[in-house]
Amino acid sequence: MHNTVAKICQKRLTGQSRFNSLRIENSAVAGAFGLRFGRFLASAGVGVALAMAGGCAIIERAAVEESKQQVAERAQERWDFLMKGQVERAYEYFSPTSRETLGLEAFKRRSGTTRLWRRTQLEKVDCQADACKVTMTLEYDMREFKGLKTTVEEAWVKDSGTWWLVAPRR
């Protein structure tokens, strides 16, 4: 008993052969349909991929902006402590690994006297994933020379959800 559905409806949908598939018999129609459907699927796939990439980019940009803000705050806080002469408090902003390699006493010697500094200004923060570069401008006095400026670049890393300053090599 072949083509049972067609015989019940009293219409023959296929030729005398067995009903083995639902493919379109006319190759010109099948080719056009297949081509259009294939293009549709390809377009839809590209659209979905672009939407996902765009969504990821938006999320990543938001995370970078949040990182920039957090690092900027921590960098400024650290320099405020240094300006006030609170070297121990500023030292706490170093990463745990940096503190292992740079002891507090060595940091105090390296910091010198903070009385020469007039002010600090955050210039920019550049972040990528879990690392940021901070550029600060320091204004200071040196004997008879007043209002000198220098630029300091700092590396900050995120570890266990907290941003830490990486001690520079010297």
Summary of the structure (lengths in Angstrom):
residues: 170
radius of gyration: 34.0
end to end distance: 90.7
largest distance: 110.5
contacts: 392
relative contact order: 0.11
helix: 50%
strand: 26%
